[in-house]
Amino acid sequence: PYHTSKLSGDMWVQELLTGHPDCICCELGMCKEIFVQLIEELREIGVTLRSHVLL
């Protein structure tokens, strides 16, 4: 099975961040380090909580 997580939203993202590195790459199309950098840069320019997405 490709998608095996029963989680969604923030809990799904946390599972990706703490799980196997290949999983986050497969699901998001970028490695963990790039995703974390993207979140940091979004915070720096003032992007905050919107539509139930936690940054």
RAGI-V309038 format. One line per field, one symbol per residue. ss: DSSP state (A for helix, B for strand, O for the rest). psi: psi as a letter, one per 40 degrees, with the letter a starting at -180 (. if undefined). A space follows every 10 residues. Layout:
ss = ???
psi = ???
//
This chain:
ss = OOOOOOOOAA AAAAAAAAOO AAAAAAAAOO OAAAAAAAAA AAAAOOOOOB OOBOO
psi = idheheiibd dddddddeah dddddddeei iddddddddd ddddeehahh ffhh.
//
